[in-house]
Amino acid sequence: MSRVWEIPVHDSTRVRDARMAAREACVEAGFVPQRTADAELVATELATNLLKHAGGGRMVVNLVAPPDDAARTSVQVFSLDHGPGIADVAAALRDGHSTADGSLGAGLGSCLRSANAFDLHSLPGRGTVAAARIDPEPGGRGAPQTRLPVGGITVSLGQAEQCGDAWGCVRSDGLLTLLLADGLGHGPKAAHASATAVAELRRTAHLPPVDILRRLHTVLRRTRGAAVMVAQVDSERAELSFAGVGNVGARVRTGDGWTSLVSHPGIVGAYFPAHVPLRRVPWRRDSLLVVHSDGLPSRWTPPEDLRLLAHDPSVVAAAILRDAGSPARPVRDDTSVAVLAPDRRTSADDSRL
């Protein structure tokens, strides 16, 4: 799923571009017209809000697959800004609420109704991050929104159509396995390498992380290769196992502190090390894992805002991406950030916003 749509929104003409990006993503995902219309509505409302309330920002549209059904493709729509923020998010989500003249006040409420999952984090003076996931089938009127234990965001260098980064997550026999791949270089060939790695995860998620990497080394020999990390949660053992090869990063939070998980030098598919270290750490209900490609600055600061960390993993990932860069400090490479949280299997609770 290497196709990425990124739209800077700084004037009204880009609202249409955001809507068209959502439409193109739905076509690629094989959506029926009604779900395509829902995704277009979400993109339009979020892009319009960027102009009205944040003074501009950017939209990102990704294709994602849930861990329980890797063959199904959903459309993820992100909105990111460094604007004034929203003082009362709960009120903003209610239909009829608006701070803009001439607005019907139905924007965020319509996003909440149209998406299978919608979450938003905002801080006054810091800006807002919103994420909406539109699945092929509607959730049904009044159905609870479905929150997944994993989420991520991917953007391309220079807003290129093909991204050399990819991530995927698969559930298999009590194991939840997350993979992030950074194909060597940029463009279609890098995208092919990372997409090949994600596709192979669907066949190997039952294996330990180091064995998955070894299998990937054989498969990726037909590509230009990639940096790859694999993280696997064993729910029965309450344990996270991690192994990586190449320039990819990870940090895990347990309790009040963050710990770095270091990958081993090499390239999967080209220069595979003789020994790949496996790191094991406890996985508790308050744990959180952040994995990323080298497009994220190596000295990025992990978030300490507990309210942010309680949000949907896709919102956490988007906030990390937003805060690691700026117009004055753009990303240096294709960039992916994925976040894995404990699988609480709960529906969305707007009160926590």
C-alpha positions in Angstrom: 0.0 0.0 0.0 2.7 2.4 -1.1 0.3 5.0 -2.6 0.2 8.2 -0.6 -1.7 11.4 -1.0 -0.5 14.6 0.8 -2.2 17.9 0.2 -1.0 21.2 1.7 -4.2 23.2 2.5 -3.6 26.9 2.5 -6.3 28.2 0.2 -9.8 27.1 -0.9 -8.7 25.5 -4.1 -7.0 22.7 -2.1 -10.2 21.6 -0.5 -11.2 20.1 -3.8 -7.7 18.4 -4.0 -8.3 16.8 -0.6 -11.7 15.5 -1.8 -10.2 14.1 -5.0 -7.5 12.4 -3.1 -10.0 10.7 -0.9 -11.9 9.6 -4.0 -8.8 8.2 -5.7 -8.0 6.3 -2.6 -11.4 4.8 -2.4 -11.3 3.8 -6.1 -7.9 2.0 -5.4 -9.5 0.3 -2.4 -12.5 -0.9 -4.4 -15.1 1.0 -2.4 -18.8 1.2 -3.5 -20.0 4.7 -4.4 -21.7 5.4 -1.0 -18.5 4.7 1.0 -16.6 6.8 -1.5 -19.0 9.6 -0.9 -18.5 9.2 2.9 -14.8 9.5 2.5 -15.1 12.5 0.3 -17.3 14.2 2.8 -14.8 13.6 5.6 -11.9 14.9 3.6 -13.9 18.0 2.6 -15.0 18.8 6.1 -11.5 18.4 7.6 -9.8 20.4 4.8 -12.4 23.2 5.2 -11.8 23.2 9.0 -8.1 23.7 8.3 -8.8 26.9 6.4 -11.6 28.2 8.7 -10.0 27.6 12.1 -6.3 26.7 11.8 -5.1 29.1 9.1 -4.1 26.1 7.0 -2.4 22.8 7.5 -2.1 19.5 5.5 -4.2 16.5 4.7 -2.7 13.0 4.3 -4.6 10.1 2.9 -3.3 6.5 3.3 -4.5 3.0 2.5 -4.4 0.7 5.5 -5.3 -2.9 6.4 -6.7 -4.0 9.8 -4.7 -6.7 11.6 -7.6 -9.1 11.6 -8.2 -9.0 7.9 -5.1 -8.1 5.9 -7.0 -8.6 2.6 -9.4 -5.8 3.4 -8.3 -2.2 2.6 -9.5 0.9 4.4 -9.0 4.5 3.7 -7.4 6.7 6.4 -7.8 10.4 6.3 -5.6 12.7 8.4 -5.7 16.4 9.1 -2.7 18.1 10.8 -2.1 21.7 11.8 -0.1 24.0 14.1 -3.1 26.3 14.5 -4.7 27.8 17.7 -6.3 24.5 18.7 -9.8 23.7 20.0 -10.6 24.7 23.5 -13.6 22.3 23.9 -13.3 19.3 21.7 -16.5 17.6 23.0 -18.5 20.7 22.1 -16.9 20.9 18.7 -18.0 17.3 17.9 -21.7 18.2 18.5 -23.8 19.1 15.5 -24.7 22.8 15.4 -21.5 24.0 17.2 -19.4 26.5 15.2 -17.1 29.4 15.9 -17.1 30.4 12.2 -19.6 32.9 10.7 -21.8 31.3 8.2 -21.0 27.7 9.2 -23.6 25.1 9.8 -21.4 23.5 12.5 -21.8 20.0 11.2 -18.2 19.4 10.1 -16.7 17.3 12.9 -20.1 15.7 13.7 -20.5 14.5 10.1 -17.0 13.0 10.2 -17.9 11.2 13.4 -21.0 9.7 11.7 -19.4 8.9 8.4 -16.2 7.2 9.5 -15.9 3.7 11.1 -13.4 5.4 13.5 -12.8 9.1 14.1 -10.5 10.6 16.7 -9.1 14.0 17.4 -6.5 15.5 19.7 -6.2 19.3 20.1 -4.3 21.6 22.5 -4.9 25.4 22.6 -1.9 27.0 21.1 -0.4 23.8 19.8 -2.8 22.7 17.0 -5.0 19.8 16.1 -4.6 16.3 14.7 -7.6 14.4 13.4 -7.8 10.9 11.9 -10.7 9.2 10.3 -10.8 5.6 9.1 -13.4 4.7 6.5 -13.9 0.9 6.0 -15.5 -0.7 2.9 -18.7 -1.3 4.9 -20.4 1.3 7.1 -20.6 0.7 10.8 -24.3 1.1 10.8 -26.4 3.8 12.4 -25.7 4.1 16.1 -23.0 1.4 16.0 -19.9 2.0 18.2 -16.8 3.0 16.4 -14.1 0.4 16.2 -10.7 1.3 17.6 -7.8 -0.8 16.4 -4.7 -1.5 18.6 -2.4 -0.2 15.9 -2.3 2.9 13.7 0.2 4.7 11.5 0.8 7.4 9.0 3.1 7.5 5.9 4.2 10.5 3.8 6.5 10.7 0.8 9.5 12.8 0.3 8.4 15.8 -1.8 4.8 14.6 -1.8 5.7 11.9 -4.4 2.9 9.5 -5.3 4.8 6.4 -4.4 6.3 6.0 -1.0 9.3 3.8 -0.1 8.0 3.2 3.4 5.2 0.8 4.4 3.9 -0.8 7.6 1.5 -3.6 8.3 0.2 -5.5 11.3 -1.2 -9.1 11.4 -2.9 -11.0 14.2 -2.1 -14.7 14.4 -2.8 -17.2 17.2 -2.6 -14.8 20.1 0.3 -12.9 18.5 0.0 -9.3 17.2 2.9 -8.6 14.8 3.8 -5.2 13.5 6.3 -4.7 10.7 7.7 -1.4 9.3 9.9 -1.4 6.2 11.9 1.4 4.6 12.8 0.4 1.0 16.3 1.5 -0.1 16.1 4.9 -1.8 12.9 6.4 -3.1 10.3 6.0 -5.7 8.6 2.9 -7.2 11.5 0.5 -6.6 11.7 1.4 -3.0 7.9 1.1 -2.7 8.0 -2.3 -4.3 10.6 -3.5 -1.7 8.6 -2.3 1.3 5.3 -3.5 -0.1 6.8 -7.0 -0.7 7.9 -7.1 3.0 4.4 -6.2 4.2 2.8 -8.8 1.9 5.2 -11.5 3.3 4.2 -10.7 6.9 0.8 -12.0 6.1 2.4 -15.4 5.5 4.9 -15.4 8.4 3.2 -13.6 11.3 3.1 -16.8 13.3 7.0 -16.9 13.4 9.3 -15.2 15.9 10.6 -11.7 14.8 14.1 -12.9 13.9 12.8 -15.8 11.8 10.5 -13.3 10.0 13.4 -11.1 9.2 15.4 -14.1 7.8 12.4 -15.1 5.6 12.2 -11.5 4.4 15.9 -11.5 3.5 15.3 -14.3 1.0 12.1 -12.8 -0.4 13.6 -9.3 -0.7 16.7 -10.4 -2.7 14.6 -9.9 -5.8 14.2 -6.2 -4.8 16.6 -3.5 -3.9 16.2 -4.4 -0.2 14.9 -2.5 2.8 15.5 -1.7 6.4 12.9 -3.6 8.4 11.8 -3.9 12.0 9.4 -6.5 13.5 7.7 -6.1 16.8 5.5 -8.9 18.2 3.2 -8.8 21.2 2.4 -12.2 22.9 -0.7 -11.5 24.9 -0.4 -14.7 27.0 3.1 -13.9 28.1 2.4 -10.1 28.3 5.7 -9.6 26.4 6.9 -7.6 23.5 9.7 -9.0 21.3 11.6 -6.7 18.9 14.2 -7.2 16.2 15.3 -4.9 13.4 17.9 -4.7 10.6 18.8 -1.3 9.1 18.1 2.3 9.9 14.7 2.1 11.5 13.9 3.2 15.0 11.6 2.3 17.9 10.8 3.4 21.4 8.6 1.7 24.0 6.9 3.4 26.9 6.1 1.5 30.0 5.2 3.3 33.2 6.7 6.8 33.1 9.7 6.3 30.8 10.7 5.6 27.2 13.2 3.0 26.2 14.9 2.9 22.8 14.9 -0.4 20.9 17.9 -0.5 18.6 18.1 -2.2 15.2 21.2 -4.0 13.9 23.1 -2.6 10.9 22.4 -4.2 7.6 19.9 -4.3 4.7 17.3 -7.0 4.5 17.6 -8.6 1.0 21.2 -7.5 0.5 23.5 -7.4 3.6 22.0 -9.5 6.4 23.9 -9.8 9.6 25.1 -13.1 10.9 23.4 -12.4 14.3 20.3 -10.3 14.9 19.7 -9.5 18.5 16.2 -10.1 19.9 14.9 -7.7 22.6 12.2 -8.7 25.0 10.3 -6.2 27.3 7.2 -6.5 29.4 4.0 -5.4 27.7 1.4 -4.0 30.1 -1.9 -2.1 29.8 0.0 1.2 30.0 2.6 0.3 27.4 3.0 2.0 24.0 5.3 1.2 21.1 6.4 3.8 18.5 8.3 2.6 15.4 9.5 4.8 12.6 11.7 5.1 9.5 14.7 7.3 9.3 12.6 10.1 7.8 11.8 11.0 11.4 14.7 13.0 13.0 16.8 10.7 15.2 16.4 13.1 18.1 12.7 13.4 18.0 11.1 13.9 21.4 8.5 11.2 22.5 5.2 12.7 23.6 4.6 12.9 27.4 1.1 14.3 27.2 -1.0 11.5 28.8 -4.1 12.7 27.1 -2.5 12.3 23.7 -1.2 8.9 24.5 -4.7 7.7 25.4 -5.9 8.5 21.9 -6.3 6.2 18.9 -2.8 5.0 17.8 -3.2 6.6 14.4 -3.7 10.0 16.1 -0.6 9.5 18.3 1.4 8.6 15.2 0.2 11.6 13.3 1.0 13.9 16.2 4.5 12.6 16.4 5.0 13.1 12.7 3.6 16.7 12.9 5.7 17.7 15.9 8.9 16.3 14.5 8.8 18.6 11.4 7.6 22.0 10.3 7.6 24.2 7.2 11.0 25.4 8.3 12.2 21.8 9.0 10.6 19.5 6.5 11.0 15.8 6.5 14.2 14.6 4.8 13.0 11.3 3.5 9.9 9.1 3.0 8.6 8.9 6.6 6.4 6.4 8.4 5.4 6.3 12.0 3.4 3.4 13.5 2.1 3.1 17.0 1.1 -0.1 18.8 -1.1 0.1 21.9 -2.6 -2.6 24.2 -5.6 -4.2 22.6 -8.4 -3.2 24.9 -11.1 -3.9 22.2 -13.1 -0.9 23.4 -15.3 1.4 21.4 -14.6 5.1 21.1 -15.4 7.2 24.1 -15.7 10.9 23.2 -15.6 11.9 26.9 -11.8 11.1 27.0 -11.2 13.8 24.4 
